[in-house]
Amino acid sequence: MLAAWLFRDRVSSRVPEGGTLANQARTPAAGRLTNPERPALIRGEPIIPNALTNSAGTATSEPPPQRKKRPKPASFQHRMVAFQVRQAGGTNSAQTPGFGGTPAKLIYTPERLAALPEPDLPPGYQRVGFDTLSAFPFVVTAGMADGSNNLAAASAATRAKIPPAVLALDNRLVAIRGFLLPLKMNEGLAFEFLLMRNQNMCCFGSVPTVNEWISVETKDAGVKPLMDQPITVLGKLRVGDLRENGYLVGIYKLEAERVYEPR
């Protein structure tokens, strides 16, 4: 009796509350008890998200998508030359995009402009006016403007339009008076601008010919954007065909050393 009671007590300690030995899972092969709460083993290789497999079977990271490069917009000079090419080709001016303007309070006629006093010049500088730089006709053709196919021919055709006396001013120190049209600004000052023959572009939106503007770059912080008053710019003049990605954008460039503003 005592042995039977001890055996019953030992078996009851193995059985969970409210259950029997049959309630516990057994493996069919070995007949061993298993723990139903243990997670199942994971077999195989883990999946790597956003990965590619090369020919060797090694996972490689997927490269980020490349952004499309947007073309740089054409400069203001480019647009003005293209305007003249369309007009020379017979395009209806009503269908050709124009340029806006803001009327000035005071319009300077050539006579009024010539009567204004000129600043004294440092040694080595000579006065050059638009009456010399713009004294010859300059009609731009498509072959002159676009040098993407044959740059040498386009440049030669452009230089052939410039008189020898004007070509001789290349690399000369000059003083030129005109009207400012700002292109690039920094803290309220124009450090790149066009020096125009008159106020027609600034005030009336009339597109000048290529020999009626000069591209100017300043060495200092810049100048005040006085668009309706004449200024005098001193510096080294470059004469020839100026191009932007092969396209004609002017024939004059001035590396400004000094700018005289009106008093």
Secondary structure, DSSP 4 states (H G I P E B T S, - for coil): -HHHHHHHHHHHTTSPTT--GGGS-B-TTT--B--TTSPPPP-SPPP-TTEEE-TTS-EEEPPPPPPPPPPPPPPHHHHHHHHHHHHHTT--TTTS--------SS---HHHHHTS--PPPPTT-EE--HHHHTSS--PPPHHHHB-SS-HHHHHHHHHTTS-HHHHTTTTEEEEEEEEEEEEEEETTEEEEEEEESSSIIIII-PPPPGGGEEEEEESSS-B----SSEEEEEEEEEEEEEEETTEEEEEEEEEEEEEEPP-
